[in-house]
């Protein structure tokens, strides 16, 4: 395990969300799915769970960061949104944020403020529309399917020759 963390990380995939709240668990479930499938050299996954500040520290010096989380916009469950870093230039201000309301966008804003020149050059966020966010429920079928599709896309992205 020690050697794994000493090799340079080119891409960090972070799954955000609450594992106890139905489809909100899609980020951490995706990370576990990727770990099971296996990752190429230079790629690391992190379960961001609900710990946004920890996410910011894990991004230090990594050229590419991909975040995956659930969203709830009212669209059809399982819809996948890909948000390029350029669209994240005006992230929310850090004033008035508390640990109970610290989301992926706050983690990126905090990371940009904290890491300065060591902030990732390339950031992409995948959001998967949730069907339900009830405590104790598994992923809904639509979100499970979307999660598997995103996992396959990410594996192809980080290892195009496979």
Secondary structure, 3 states (H helix, E strand, C coil): CHHHHHCCCCEEEEEECCCCCHHHHHHHHHHHHHHHHCCCCCEEEEEEECCHHHHHHHCCCCCEEEEEEEECCCCCCCCEEEEEHHHHCCCCCCCCCCHHHCCHHHHHHHHHHHHHHHCCCEEEEEEEECCCCCCCCCCCHHHHHHHHHHHHHHHHHHCCCC
